[in-house]
């Protein structure tokens, strides 16, 4: 009996919260939130549900842990070496989150949920801090720090989430469908709109068809930063 007990202890010790979270992220990536069940998790980890419940109380806590892990990795991926300008640092944070949301289709929804349900949890302050430090470095007056940082964070998460939704829309066209086919279908539909009601939308249909998601996202960051700088020019 003693050897079996030692083997059980070793297996329990090896099953860390980090391993469970990593497996949860893999399940979310492949099967979505509906596919993340404790049964699927026990099969992936070759363990029993009791060992998982020892580390994670429920699915909500598991989703929060997976979200936190992916965001932490995205923010840790900022360029190493000497820090760039505040504008460059904001672009780096924004791009890291954009890529993470693109690579993990479930992440955008979870971030929105956490911002609404638990803004005091680790994810919201971590993202806010990463942007807010650079807003402060830009010389924005203190009474505008919260509003300016909120504008940037809302744009980053909203635009990245919409991009992820577009990717999902492309998949919905059927097996083998890609982004180009999806954008072409949307652009063609725009071109067929009534010219009296939608003159502008018809004129930009071709631009929408050929745009680059990442470049467009960063262009939006640039527009916001230009507005911040114009509204709060450096002093001395």
N, C-alpha and C positions, 0 to 999 in steps of 0.2 A: 504493500500500500504506500509506503514512503516514496519509492521511485515515481509512482504515478502522481503523487501530490506535487513532487518537484517539477515534473513535466508540465502539470497544469499551471503551476505558478509561473514557469517560464513562458508558456503560451499567453497567459494573462498579462505578464509584463510586456511582452512583445506587442500586444495590441494596444497601441497608444492612441490618444485622441487625434494626433496628427495623422496616423495611418487611416483611421476611420474617416477623417475629414477628406483626405486624399481620395479614398475610394468613393466617397459621396460626390466629390467633384466629377470623377470619371463617370459615374452613373448619370448625373445631371447632364453632362455633355452628350452622352449617347442616347439617353432615354427621356430627358426632360424631368420636370418636377414630378410628374405622375409616375415615372419609373423609379423614383427614389423611395424605396420602401425598406423597412428593416429586414424583411425577408430577403430582398435582393442584396442588401448589404451583407447579411450573414453568409450568403452563398459566395459573394465575391471575396470575402475575408476568410472564408472557411472556419467560421466560429459559430457560437451560439448567440442568441439575442441577449442573454443575460450579460455577456461580456461587453457588448456594445452599450447596453443601458447603464453599465457601470461608469462609462465615460460621457454618454450623451443621453439626456432625459427623454427627448421626444424629437419628432421630425422638425418642429420649428427651430429648436436649438441646433439641429444638424444643418438646416438651411443657413442659419446665421453664421455658423462656423465655416461653412463652405464659402459663403460670400466674403467673410473676413479674410480667409486664406487667399482667395483669388485677388482681392483688392490689395492686400499687403504685398503680394508678389508683383502686381502691376506697378505699384508705387516704388518698390525696391528696384525696379528695372530702370529707374532714371539714370541718365548718363553718369558714369564715374568720373573722377578727376575734378579739376577746378570748376567751381560753380560758374555758370554762365550768367547772363543778365536776367533780371526778373522775368522779362518777356520770354526768354529762352527756357527758363525753368517752368513757367506756366505751360508753354507748349509741350514740354516733355511730360509733365504730369497728365495733361489732357490727352496726349497721344497714347500714353500707357493705358489709360482707362478706356479709350476708344478701342484699342486693339483687344483688350481683355473682354470687353462687352461683345465684340465681334466674334471672338473665339469661343466664348461661353454664352450661347444664346439665352440662357435662363437668367444671366446676371443682371441685365437691365431691369427686369421685373422685380428681382429681389432687392436691388438697390432702392428702387422707388418705394417698395414696401418698408424697408428699414428706415428710410428717411421719414416716412409718414408715421410708422408705428413705434419706432425706437430711436429717435435722433440722438439720444444720450448714449447709445451703444457705440462700440469702438469704430465701426465703419464710417459713420457720418463725421465724427470729429477728425478722423484720420484724413479723409478727403478734404474737409474744410481747412484743416491745418496746412496741408500741402499747398493749397492755393492761397490761403490767407497770408502766410508768411511772405509770399512774393508780392501780394497786393500791398502789404505794408512797405516792402522794399521799393516799390514803385513810387513811394512818396505820397500815396493817397492819404488824405486827412483821416484821423482816427474816427471821426463821427461818420465816415463813409465806408469804413472797413467791412462791416457786415453786409451792407447792400451790394457793394462791388464784388465781394467774394461770392455772395449768393448768386448774382447774375452769371458769373463765370461757371460756377458749379452746376447751376440749372441748365445752362447751355450745353455743357460737356455731357451731362447725363442724358439730357433730352435728345440731342443730336445723335449721340452714340446709340441710344436706345432705338431711335427711328431707323438708323442704319441697320441695326440687327433685325428690326421688323421687316425691312425691305428684303434682307437676305432670306428671312423665313417666307416672305411672299414669293420670292423666286422659286424656292423649293416646292411651294404649293402648286406651281404650274405643272408639275409632274416629274417623273424620273428623268434624270439627265438634263433638266432645265437649269440654266445658269443665269447669272446676274445680267448679262448682256441681253438675253432673250426677254427677261422680265422688264428691263428698262425700255427695250424696244416696244414691247406690248403697251406699256403705260404711255410712252411718247406718242405712239400711233393713235391711242385713244384720245389723248389731248388734242392732237391735230384735227380730230373729227368733231371737236366741240363747236358749238354755235359761235361764229366769229363776232356776232353782235354782243353776246354775253361774256365771252372769254377771249378778247383780243390779245391780251398780254400772255395768257397761258399758252395760247397757240404759238405765239412768237418765240417762246423759250422752250418749246417742246424738244427741238433738236439739241439744245444745250443740256437739258435734263438727260437725254438719251446717252450723251457722250461724256458726262461728268465723271470725275474720279472722286469716290467717297471720301478718302482720306484727305485729299487736297482741298476739297470743299469744306470739310470739317475744320481744317487748320486755317482756311481763309476766314471762316467765321470767328475763330479765336483772334485772328489778326484785326478784324473789324472792331471787336469788343475792346481789345487792347488800345487800338487807335483812339477810340472814344474815351477810354479811361485817361490816357495821356493828354488828350485835348482838354478834358474836363478838369484835370489836376496836373498842370504842367509842373515839372521839377522846379524847385526853388533853391538857387544857390548850389 
